[in-house]
Amino acid sequence: MSGDNGTPGLRPRRLADAPTDTAEPTTPGLGRRTTALLSSAWTAVRPTRRRGTGYIAIGAVGALVGTSIALGVGASGSTPALSEVGAWLGSSEKGTASHANGLTGEVDGKVDLPTGKNPVSISQDGKTVLVLDERTGRVIRVDPAQLTAEHSTDYRSSDLQLVAGGSFAFVVNPVEGTVQRIDPVRTTPIGGKVDLGVVPLGEATVDPTGVLWVPEPTKGRVVPFTGGRPGKPVDVAKPGNNLELTLANGQPVVTDTSAGRITVLDVSGPGMTYNLPSYIGKATPASVLVPDATESNLIPVLDNETGKMAVFDLGTRRTVTAVLGGRSGDFGAPQALGLKVYVPDESNGTLVVYDTDQGTVEQPVKVTDEPGELEMFVRNGLLWVNDEDNAAAAVINADGDVNPIGKYKDKVPSQKKPKDEPPARDNVPDEPSPPASQEPEPPAAPQESERPRRTQESKAPPATPKPKKPLDPCEADPASCGVAPPPMPPGTPQAQATGGGITVTFSPGAGLKPTHYTLAGDPGVGSVTPAQVGPDGPFTFQVGGDLSCAQEYAFTVVAHFEGGTTKESQPSPAVRPCTAPSAPSGLQVTVPSGGHGGNLTWQAPSDASGTVTYTVNWGAGSATTSNTNFTITGLTNSQVYNVSVSSSNEAGGGASASGTLDLTPPTTTMNIVDNRNDGQPVKMRADASVSSAQVGSIPSGWNGAVTVHCTKKGDSVTYPGDTATTDVWSKITYNGTTGFISDLWLEARRNSSVWSCQ
């Protein structure tokens, strides 16, 4: 996506830790208590994407993209690069927003915010930088050219999420179930609030076209806002399921963490759906973490409780499964950069790195020296990491090079001078936000499943270290003392689904080198290639053969040592040996004589595996078949139907081929019959009724050719002086006039090439 479209980054952070006290409502008594209770209840259950401990993760666009201009001379004394390779990072400890150069990590601009030490979320749609004070609900516009905080509006709630993109900006209140469009320059409301009538709402996002997507988990659907107005909801899950949105390379997708399913979204309805490995659906829904946006087709889905991760590729429709090292339960939401996935380990301030191409867990990347929540987002091929409560921040390029960012540097361009008041002017002066100097209320006690944040103020004094026992040289390096190292098991294997097979990769264990490795597990009638892997690799097995797409397979790797000793790895996460099929090809639609339906034929997808079924949809109905043909019946003529055929298997599906079924009756030419020259013209009517308006006439005695369109049942007519009777009328065109005549003067009802009009 371009900078003009914007890419939402991280959602509001630490929402579950923030106090719920805000400016009190003007209505006293019960209204005040009810508002406080609702806000408190929502704060208690909502997590952030870093901590999956609530019903639905909510939040705003986080520290995001840089501006479209250069900001002057940076701290290094050189002119910084254009901000297209930069990003804004929040610092609640300092009450500032810092802009860092993505190539060097140098801070080249800083803005002092009128928020005090409150946590903030920063958003930009490519033109305007917006800041949300998460504790007061105040939205502030930052002028990146002047490095000042300009307009602001106080929306008076700690439950808000701010989302922007495609020149649109919104304030969403999940507790109230409302959506308010705002002016991204003045920060003021545009129009009234839209009350969706559903609470709580899920975490919203805006795609590059400016469409806002708002989940309604209690109804199992997502509501698109096009042009700032709500559209038809898109059903994606069972009511009550947990829904998480991700912008994958600009494409909105929703992960149903309760069912373990990914669905591609479109304003016209749900698109492709993909089934994730079963351990995702079996996990506690709120413990499943996904990124809010990626710049690639990779969507990592992590079970925080077990450390198991499924990485789905939206382009190839393949899934890689992995088991992360580190402490399960302390992970934040994963993020993809290139072919690697980075997962914050909040227990030690590092990033776990998983290489999806090699199927291995690499050495962790150190970001900070202490535990804490780490925000992450990808922008223009760079991974940004930020600890809002501390000075730690970093930017990582596609090669894995890390540049630390000194957010607290003072000698950087900034408009604010010491002791100056923030220049922001509040658009609600009669009920102002708490001043920036006001000290925040102590945070509410964390939920049982949450780990309390550790900040610089709250850190416990370090414990006195125990004296360490001198390390035995032989213990450090047994080989140097002639002692053989002990045999160790291989690393936990990683499994990747392919069309009709599974690729298993692993890392060798430390210690004594084995003679070879073999693959264990239950591949059924599958085949394993090679039969064994040598001690020096390559450390990959291919599992093929007659595997079932309906079954998931898990594997272990066994290391074999001299003397018959073996060591077996932990089992890999289970994965299906197939991918969701692409769309059928060669869709052909033919219409039988008389219409009222159509015959559809198509070819199976070239990558079809497993049991492939097809869903045929024609607007007025749908059906499922395992054949590559289908006949639609019972339709109304004189209409055009849009038809589609989508394919699916046990791994998912939904890719479709489309066409049209045109039931417009074909025209033919017939002669008028029995039109006697008795001075009585044949009357043409607007409809098949003697009481309908006359639109034309055929002269008495004329029996020439007319264009016949179709026939229709109507009033019964008897030929004068005869016993011939019919209730069939023919729609014809005569001398440029189209209307109905009784079929007594045409007998089109006896012509099989003439269709019924309906």
VOTOR-682792 format. One record per residue (C-alpha): residue in three letters; x negated, y, z negated. Coordinates in pm, whole numbers, plus 32768, in hexadecimal, padded with zeros to 4 digits. Each point is the difference from the previous one (the first is absolute). Layout:
N
ALAXYZ;...
# end
This chain:
758
MET800080008000;SER7F948160803F;GLY7FD180FE7EF2;ASP813480B9807E;ASN80DE7EDB7FAE;GLY7F727FC47EA6;THR7FCA7EBF7F49;PRO80927FCF7EA4;GLY7EF67F957F11;LEU802F7F9C7E98;ARG813B801A7F38;PRO801380C77EBC;ARG7F157F5A7F10;ARG802A7FA97E93;LEU8176803B8009;ALA803C7EFC7EF5;ASP7F0280B17F24;ALA808B81618029;PRO80E280957EF4;THR8165802B8069;ASP803681507F55;THR804A811480FA;ALA80AC81507FEF;GLU81467FBE7F4C;PRO8141800D80CA;THR80E381287FD0;THR81247F1F7FA1;PRO7FE67FA87E8D;GLY807D7ED17F45;LEU80557EBD80B0;GLY7F85806E8155;ARG7EA880487F74;ARG7FEE7EB57F48;THR80797F3D8131;THR7EFD80A180E0;ALA7EED7FB77F08;LEU806C7E957FDE;LEU800D7FC88178;SER7EAF80A28032;SER7F697F3C7EE1;ALA808E7EB88082;TRP7F7A803F815D;THR7EAA80617F7D;ALA7FF67EBF7F36;VAL80437F1B8126;ARG7F6080AC8127;PRO7E977FA08047;THR7F05808D80ED;ARG7F7A7F368121;ARG7ECA7FD07F2E;ARG80C47F647EE2;GLY81197F1A8067;THR80C2800A7EBB;GLY815980848053;TYR812F7FD880D7;ILE7F9380D18128;ALA7EC280C48036;ILE8050816A804D;GLY7F3481338048;ALA7F8E810B80EC;VAL7EFC80208107;GLY7EB57FFC7F4C;ALA7EB680AD8038;LEU8002801F8174;VAL7F6E8088813B;GLY7F2B81328036;THR806B813680B7;SER7FD7806A816A;ILE7EF281007FB7;ALA7EA3800D7F6C;LEU7FEF80857EA1;GLY7EB980BF8008;VAL7EB47FB77F59;GLY80037ED27F1C;ALA7F3D7FB27ECA;SER7EDD7F8080CA;GLY7FD1815580A4;SER80517F7F815C;THR8137803380CE;PRO80E57EDA7FBB;ALA80927F2A8113;LEU815F803D8079;SER81007F957F07;GLU80817EEE80E4;VAL7EF57F337F4F;GLY805B80877EAA;ALA81047FCB7EF2;TRP809780AB7ED1;LEU7FCB7F5C7EAB;GLY80B7805C7EC2;SER7F6180347EAA;SER80FC80107EE6;GLU7EE5802B7F06;LYS7F9C814780A7;GLY814D80688097;THR7F698019815B;ALA80197F74815D;SER7EAF7FCA80A8;HIS7FBE7FD38171;ALA7EE27F138053;ASN7F437FC98142;GLY802C7E998071;LEU7EAB7FE780A4;THR7F32807A7ED9;GLY80E27FEA7ED0;GLU7FB5816C7FB4;VAL811880D47F6C;ASP8028812580F1;GLY812C80AD7F63;LYS80CB800B7EC2;VAL8154808B7F9C;ASP806680457E98;LEU81647F8A7FC9;PRO810880997F1B;THR80407EA87F6A;GLY7F167FF57EDA;LYS7F877EA07FBC;ASN813D7F5C8080;PRO7FDB7EE180F9;VAL803E806B8166;SER80457F6B8154;ILE7F7980A78139;SER80A17FE68156;GLN7FC580938157;ASP80BB7FE18148;GLY7EDD808080D1;LYS805181717FD0;THR805F80397E96;VAL7F6B7F7D7EBE;LEU81057FBD7EF3;VAL7FC27FAA7E93;LEU80FE7F627F14;ASP7FD980347E8A;GLU807A7EAA7F94;ARG8053806F7EA0;THR80D18136804D;GLY807A7FC08163;ARG7F61813E8087;VAL7FA17FFD8172;ILE7EE380E98063;ARG7F7C80578159;VAL7E87801E8023;ASP7F6F80ED8104;PRO7EC57F498074;ALA7F81813080BE;GLN800580E07ECC;LEU7FD07EE97F01;THR8124807E7F32;ALA81407F707F72;GLU811980C380A4;HIS81787FC67FFA;SER80957F137EFF;THR81577F817FA0;ASP805C7F5B7EB8;TYR80E17ED08036;ARG7FFE7FB87E88;SER7FD67E887FEE;SER7EE97F0D7FB2;ASP80B17EF480CE;LEU7FBB80968157;GLN7F437F7D8128;LEU7F8080E78110;VAL7FE57F768161;ALA7F9D80B3813F;GLY7FAD7FB48169;GLY8051806A8162;SER803F816B7F8D;PHE810C7F8A7F0A;ALA7FE580047E85;PHE80EC7F727EFA;VAL802A7FEC7E88;VAL80A17EB67F9B;ASN80927FC37EA6;PRO80227E847FD4;VAL80B280257EB2;GLU811180E4808B;GLY80057F4F8151;THR7FD5814880BC;VAL7F2E807C8122;GLN7FAF8171802E;ARG7F5A8080813C;ILE7F1281217FBA;ASP7F4E810C80C7;PRO7E947F888012;VAL7F8481698008;ARG80DC80B27F03;THR80437EC07F33;THR816E806C7FDE;PRO812B7F18803F;ILE80927FE2815E;GLY81757FBB7FE5;GLY809A7F427EE1;LYS7F9E7EBD7F59;VAL806E7EBB80A3;ASP80927F1B7EF8;LEU7FD97E988077;GLY80DB7F817EE5;VAL7F097EED7FAA;VAL7F087FF37EDF;PRO7EEB7FC17FD6;LEU7F6880458154;GLY7EBC7F60806B;GLU7EBD80A1806D;ALA803E80D08138;THR7F18804D8121;VAL7FFF80D3813D;ASP7F887F72814B;PRO7F3B80CB8103;THR813F806880B5;GLY808B80A17EC4;VAL80FD7EEF7FB0;LEU80287FD77E87;TRP80387E9B7F88;VAL80A67FD67EAC;PRO802F7EA17F6C;GLU81427FAB7F4A;PRO7F957EBA7F56;THR814A7FCB7F4B;LYS80A47FE28158;GLY7EDC7F5780AF;ARG7FDB810C8108;VAL7F35812C8074;VAL809C814B806A;PRO7F5680C4811A;PHE8016817D8001;THR7FDD80838164;GLY7FE781788026;GLY802C801A7E88;ARG81537F518004;PRO80517E9D7F8E;GLY80487EFC810B;LYS80927EA47FFF;PRO7F5F7F277EEF;VAL7F277EDF8076;ASP80477EBA7F48;VAL7EB97F4D7FAF;ALA80327F2B7EC7;LYS80F17F717F03;PRO809181087F17;GLY7F22802F7ED0;ASN7EBC7F8A80A2;ASN7EC580CB7FC8;LEU7FA380CD8135;GLU7EB080A6804D;LEU7FC080DC8131;THR7EBB800F80C5;LEU7FA080CE8131;ALA7F277F0980C1;ASN7F5080C48110;GLY812A80EE8002;GLN81047EE88011;PRO80EC7FF37ED3;VAL80237EA57F6D;VAL80A47F8A7EBF;THR7F817EE67F25;ASP810D7F457F45;THR7F277F8D7EDF;SER811E7F357F6C;ALA80207F268137;GLY7E9B801E8083;ARG80678093814E;ILE7F89812380D8;THR80F580B380E8;VAL7FAA81028109;LEU80EB812C7FF2;ASP80A780C78114;VAL811D80FB7FF0;SER80CC7F1280DB;GLY7FD87EE47F06;PRO7F097EFE7F7C;GLY7EF87F7F80EF;MET7F0C7EE27FD8;THR7FFF7F467EB5;TYR7EDF7F347F77;ASN7FF87F047EE5;LEU7EDA80257F15;PRO7F647ED57F49;SER80E87F6F7EFB;TYR7F2B80747ED8;ILE806581688052;GLY81727FB17FEC;LYS7FCC7F387EC0;ALA7F3F81187F55;THR80A180FC7F17;PRO808480FA8102;ALA7F7881307F49;SER7EA37F667FED;VAL7FE27FF6817B;LEU7F38812C807A;VAL7FF1808E8161;PRO7F63813E808D;ASP80E581208056;ALA7F4680428147;THR7EEC7F6280CF;GLU7F538078813D;SER7FF07EA1808E;ASN80F27EE38040;LEU7F897F4D7EC5;ILE80F67FF77EDE;PRO7F627F6C7EC4;VAL80FC7F797F04;LEU7F6F7FAD7EA9;ASP80907F417EDA;ASN7F6380C07EE1;GLU80457EEB7F05;THR7F3F7EEE80B6;GLY7F0D80C280DB;LYS80867F4C8135;MET801B80D98136;ALA80A17FD68156;VAL7F8380E38116;PHE80F88015811E;ASP7F9980838157;LEU812680B480A0;GLY7F567FEB8155;THR7FA57E8E8011;ARG810E7F8E7F08;ARG7EF97F327F47;THR7FD87FDF7E8A;VAL7EBC7FD97F3C;THR80127F897E98;ALA7EFB80467EF8;VAL7FB57FE87E8D;LEU7F5381327F71;GLY7EF680027EF5;GLY802A80E77ED7;ARG810680137EF1;SER815D7FB1807B;GLY80FD80F67F7C;ASP7F0E81258015;PHE800C802E8178;GLY808E812E80B2;ALA80AB80088152;PRO7F1D7F7C8116;GLN7F9880D1812B;ALA7F7B7F9A8156;LEU7EDD80A380B8;GLY7FA27F5A8146;LEU7FF37E8A7FC3;LYS7FC080247E8C;VAL80F1801F7EDE;TYR7FA280CA7ECB;VAL80AA7FBC7EB4;PRO7FC380DE7ECE;ASP7FA57F3F7EC6;GLU807080F57EF4;SER7F5B7F397EEC;ASN7EA58072806D;GLY802781168102;THR7F917F31812C;LEU80987F9B814D;VAL801B7E908059;VAL7FAC7FDC8173;TYR80977EEB80D4;ASP7F877FC88166;THR81277F7680C8;ASP7F1D7FAA8127;GLN7F0C7F2F7F36;GLY80FD7F8E7EFD;THR7F1B80597EDF;VAL800380DD7ECC;GLU7ED680ED800F;GLN7F4280B67EF0;PRO80E180FC7F4E;VAL7FD78175803B;LYS7FC280CD7EC6;VAL80C681447FEE;THR800280697E92;ASP7F597F987EBD;GLU813E7FC17F3C;PRO81577F5D801F;GLY811280CE809A;GLU80FC801D8117;LEU7F6E803C8158;GLU80C380A48117;MET7FAC7F87815F;PHE806580608161;VAL7F6C7FE7815C;ARG7FDE812D80E2;ASN7F5680098156;GLY7F367EC77FC1;LEU7F9480617E9F;LEU806C7F6A7EB5;TRP803381057EEF;VAL7FF87F9B7E91;ASN805980ED7EE4;ASP80277FF07E87;GLU80DA812D7FBD;ASP7FB480057E8C;ASN7E877FFE8029;ALA7EF0808780DF;ALA7FD97EB680BC;ALA80587FFD8173;ALA7F637F6D8136;VAL80287FDA8176;ILE7FA77EBD80B5;ASN7FCB7FDD8177;ALA80477ED580DD;ASP7E9C7F7B7FCA;GLY80387FF57E89;ASP7F1D81297FB5;VAL806D80B67EC4;ASN7FE181787FCB;PRO805180757E9E;ILE80CA81407FDE;GLY7FBD80FF7EEF;LYS815B80907FCC;TYR7F9680CF7ED2;LYS7EF480CA80B4;ASP803181737FC2;LYS7F2B809C810F;VAL80F77FCA8119;PRO80E580F480B8;SER812C805C7F2A;GLN80DD81348001;LYS80437FFA7E8B;LYS7F1280BA7F1C;PRO7FCE7FAD7E8F;LYS8125806A7F23;ASP80DC80488132;GLU81667F8E7FED;PRO80717F108110;PRO809380C98123;ALA81247F13803D;ARG815180AC7FF0;ASP811E7F297F86;ASN8142800B80CC;VAL80D17FBE7EC8;PRO7F8D81187F17;ASP81307FF17F1D;GLU7FA37EA07F89;PRO7E887FEB8027;SER7F2B7ECB7FDE;PRO7F2C7FD87EC9;PRO7ECB80DC8021;ALA7EBE7F628076;SER7F6280347EAC;GLN810C7F387F4D;GLU7F767EBF7F73;PRO80C67ECE8073;GLU80C77F2A7F13;PRO7F527EC17F91;PRO80547EEA80F4;ALA81057F017FA7;ALA7F887EB37F7F;PRO7FA67F1D8122;GLN80D97ED88056;GLU7F907EB07F82;SER7F8B7F998159;GLU7F34813A8031;ARG7E9D80487F98;PRO7FDA81587F5E;ARG7F3880F380D3;ARG7EAC805D7F84;THR7FAC816D802D;GLN7ED480C97F96;GLU80BE80867ED5;SER80907EB37F8E;LYS7ED47F1D802D;ALA7FA97F3F7EC9;PRO7E99802A7F85;PRO7F237EF58097;ALA7FC37ED27F29;THR7EA17FC97F7E;PRO7F667F0380EE;LYS7F837EBF7F6D;PRO7E8F7FBA802C;LYS7FCB7F24812D;LYS7F427EBD7FED;PRO7EC7800A80D9;LEU80487F548149;ASP7F4C7EB78035;PRO7F428016814D;CYS805B7E98804B;GLU816D804E7FC1;ALA7FF2812480F2;ASP7F497F39810F;PRO80017E867FBD;ALA7F4C7FB78144;SER7ECD80C47F89;CYS7FDE7F0C7EE0;GLY80347ECF80D5;VAL81667FD27F89;ALA81047FBA810D;PRO812F80EA7FED;PRO814A7F557FAE;PRO80F87FAE8116;MET81148104801D;PRO814E7FFB80B5;PRO803580CF813C;GLY80C381457FF4;THR817B7FF9801D;PRO804C7FC98173;GLN80CF80F980C7;ALA81047F8880FA;GLN807480B2813C;ALA812E7F9980CC;THR7FDA7FE38178;GLY80E97F83810D;GLY80247E917FA7;GLY7ED97FEF7F11;ILE7F4580897ED4;THR7EA0808D7FE2;VAL7F5E7FC07EAC;THR7ECA80C37F99;PHE7F3A7FED7EBE;SER7EC0807A7F5E;PRO7EF77F0B7F7F;GLY7FD67FD97E8C;ALA7ED4807B7F40;GLY7F007F0E7F79;LEU7F927EB88099;LYS80317FEB8178;PRO80E57EDC8062;THR7FC67F0D811C;HIS814C806180A4;TYR8163807C7FC9;THR814F7F5E8051;LEU816280848005;ALA81037F6C7F19;GLY8173803B7FDD;ASP81367F7280A2;PRO7FFB80508174;GLY80F17EE08043;VAL7FBF7F838161;GLY7F24812C8047;SER7E987FEC8077;VAL7ED380AE7F64;THR7EDF808580D3;PRO7EE57FCF7FB5;ALA80167ED17F20;GLN7EF6809A7F23;VAL7F3B81457FEB;GLY7E8A80047FC8;PRO7F5D80A77ED4;ASP7FAF813A80CC;GLY8156802B80A4;PRO80B1808A80BF;PHE80F17FE87EDE;THR81407FD280C9;PHE80F47EE6803F;GLN81137FF38109;VAL813A7F3F7FA6;GLY80DC7F9F8126;GLY80CA7EDD807D;ASP816E7FC37FC3;LEU803680F07EDF;SER815C80717FA0;CYS80548172800F;ALA81057FBC7EF6;GLN7EF27F9A7F07;GLU7EF280C67F4C;TYR7EA77F697FD7;ALA7EF4803F7EF8;PHE7E997F878009;THR7ECD7FCC7F29;VAL7E967FE0806B;VAL7F2A7EEB7F6A;ALA7E8780287FE3;HIS7F437EB48013;PHE7EAA7FE07F54;GLU7EEA7EFE7FFC;GLY80547EDA7F22;GLY817680118048;THR8057812C7F25;THR811A80D98085;LYS808C81547F9F;GLU815480738078;SER80728167802E;GLN8141809A7F85;PRO81227FD480F8;SER803F81078107;PRO814E80B6800B;ALA80FA7F3F80D2;VAL804580728164;ARG80D67F8F8126;PRO7F4C7F7E8137;CYS80BD80E880E8;THR80558168804E;ALA814A80A78053;PRO80447FDB8177;SER8000811F80F5;ALA8130805880D2;PRO80967F1180FE;SER7FA5804B8169;GLY80B68002814D;LEU815C804D7F7B;GLN81017FD58118;VAL816E80667FE4;THR81027F8380FB;VAL817980358007;PRO80F37EEA8061;SER811E803880F2;GLY811680B87F4C;GLY7F1780977EFB;HIS80637FEE7E8E;GLY7EA27F8B7FA3;GLY7EA27FB68078;ASN7EF67EF5801D;LEU7EAD804A7F63;THR7EBC7F438040;TRP7E9C80477F88;GLN7EAC7F637FC8;ALA7F6F7FA87EAC;PRO7EEC80E67F7B;SER7EA67F95806D;ASP7F8F7FFE7E94;ALA812B7F3E7F7D;SER7FB67F047EEF;GLY80D07F4B7EFF;THR81777FF08029;VAL805A812E80D2;THR8165807C7FFA;TYR809A811B80C8;THR80FF81027F95;VAL80D98086811A;ASN80AA814D7FBF;TRP80F580B080E5;GLY808581147F21;ALA81567F657FD8;GLY7F6B7EC87F64;SER7ECE7F287FD0;ALA7FA07E907FFE;THR7ED27F247FB9;THR7F7E7EE980DC;SER7ECC7F288024;ASN802D7FF0817C;THR7F7380F480FE;ASN8157804B8090;PHE814D80787F7D;THR815B804F808A;ILE80C681247F77;THR817A7FED8027;GLY813880BE7F9C;LEU7F8481598061;THR80CB811F8092;ASN7FC9805D816B;SER7FBA81648072;GLN7EF880277EEE;VAL7E837FF17FF6;TYR7F677F3D7EDE;ASN7E9B80207F84;VAL7F797EA47FBE;SER7EC37F8F7F51;VAL7F597EB67FAF;SER7F0F7FF27EDA;SER7F257EDD7F95;SER7F9F7F8A7EA5;ASN7F677EDC7F46;GLU7FAF7FB07E97;ALA7EFB81177FF9;GLY80F4810F806B;GLY806680A18144;GLY80E48100809A;ALA7F418064813B;SER810580168110;ALA803480128176;SER812180D8806F;GLY80E18031812C;THR815F80688064;LEU813A7F3D804A;ASP80CA80D080F4;LEU81697F8D8012;THR8070811080EF;PRO80E67F4480F7;PRO7F777FF48163;THR80D480A8810C;THR80927F588134;THR80D78066812B;MET81637F818038;ASN812A806580D7;ILE814A80827F7A;VAL81187F008040;ASP817A800E8024;ASN8006817B800E;ARG813A802480D3;ASN8047813780C7;ASP813280527F31;GLY7FA581637FA3;GLN7F947F9C7EA0;PRO7E8880397FBE;VAL7F3D7F1C7F16;LYS7FBF80CE7EC7;MET7EA780047F59;ARG800E801C7E83;ALA7F02806D7EFA;ASP802D7EB37F4B;ALA80AA7EB0802D;SER8154808F7FA5;VAL8127808A80C2;SER801B81157EFE;SER7E9980798021;ALA7FB1813480CD;GLN7FFA7FE8817C;VAL7EA580538086;GLY80397FBA8172;SER80C47F3380FE;ILE7FDA7F218135;PRO80E4805E8125;SER81267F1F8051;GLY7FA97EFB8107;TRP7E8380277FDC;ASN7F517EAF7FCB;GLY7E938061802B;ALA7ECE7FAC7F2B;VAL7FBF808C7EA6;THR7EE57FD57F01;VAL80677F127EEA;HIS7F5580247EAE;CYS80B47F0E7F16;THR81507F887F7F;LYS80B780487EBE;LYS81367F807F4F;GLY811681007FDC;ASP8170803C8043;SER80B87EF680C1;VAL80728074815C;THR80F97F5480EF;TYR7FF0803F8179;PRO813D80B58078;GLY80FA7F11809E;ASP7F297ED37FB0;THR7FB87F187EDE;ALA7E8380367FFD;THR7F9580787EA6;THR7EAD803D7F59;ASP7F7280B47ED2;VAL7EA9801D80A4;TRP7F8881538078;SER7ED5804580DE;LYS7F0F811E7FCF;ILE7FAD808B8159;THR7F69812C80AF;TYR80BE80928127;ASN7F9D814380B3;GLY7F1580597EE1;THR810B7FD17EF4;THR7FE37EE97EFF;GLY81307F737F4F;PHE80D77ECD7FC2;ILE81077F6580E7;SER80D97ECE7FC5;ASP7F507ECC8086;LEU813E7FAF80C7;TRP7F6780E1810E;LEU7EA17F677FF2;GLU7FFF7E9D7F6A;ALA7EA6802F7F6B;ARG806B7F0E7EEF;ARG7FD17EE880FD;ASN7E9C8073805B;SER7EFC7F547F22;SER7EFC810C804C;VAL80D1810C7F54;TRP7FBC801B7E89;SER80E380637EE8;CYS7FCC816B7F9B;GLN7FE07F9F7E90;
# end
